[in-house]
């Protein structure tokens, strides 16, 4: 019984922390209404520098967007499990309504036996008293870095998760048993600007006005000995181009009734970026030809076919120096895609 109780508490703690952290990029847009996305988020300045992956969601902007007022399913998000339901009942906190913004810094493990590190900062409306009482039931209280820190057992690789209030509107969640990573790496570069020594943050600074974004340094793709000999020339060329991509940035911004989505890849050379642009244009040409064929029109739902054709023709593929970008303007008609796939 004791072991089952500890397991339930660990699960509840993990569920609460995961929910508060947010970071569900797609989910944020699937339940929104926004306008007026915030400028370059000041929440970034509260994160430690040097993370190879950053994720940001402005839930306030998302919830104000006309784009998702057109969504057919306006019901609440289903409660993922009983632990989260208990968390809501005990604290009154519901991230769908009470979380305004969240930013995550993620360090993937450098080796198989190492653990990933995650630091998240959320901003919103929290009942500190209720959350504190709940946290004390699910974990333990410690004093760290001048803050009350709640340490929860976790089923993840870190073994525990730390949670602390930074003020009445901000919380920090750190993987592991200490919030020290939140402060240890947060020193600026020689110029006094943390972004100078932080490539991911420097790229995020270009995304002024985005309601959500993800910036990721692409890990190296290993080149297996002898693999080139077994690959065709086209496959080998595509692998070379894939290895040239150093950073990927995904951003979304509401534009009136529409949603503008940008996917950018940053290559090691302008030549490789130009070749990727050419490959994308070729893929679009083949895609358009396939969708225009009589066989496709007979086998595909007409609504789905029309939406896919609109996406292909409306997508903009551009290249500037080492960067190649795909820009898509999503209209509310995109929701017809999901509706068309539902069984009647």
Buried (B, 14 or more C-beta within 10 A) or exposed (E): EEEEEEEBBBBBBBBBBBBBBBBBBEBBBBBBBBBEBBEBBEBBBBBBBBBBBBBBBBBBBBBBBBBBEBBEEEEEEEBEEEBBEBBBEBBEBBBBEBBBBBBBBBBBEEEEEEBBBBBBBBBBEBBEEEBBEBBEEBBEEBEBEEBBBBBBBBEBEBEBBBBBBBEEEBBBBBBBBBBBBBBEBBEBEEEEEBBBBBBBBBBBBEBEBBBBBBBBBBEEEEEEEEEEEEEEEEEBEBBBBEBBBBBBBBBBBBBEEBBBBBBBBBBEEBEBBBBBBBBBEEEBEEBBEEBEEEEBEEEBEEBBBBBBBBBBEEBEBEBEEBBBBBBBBBBBEBBBBEEBEEEE
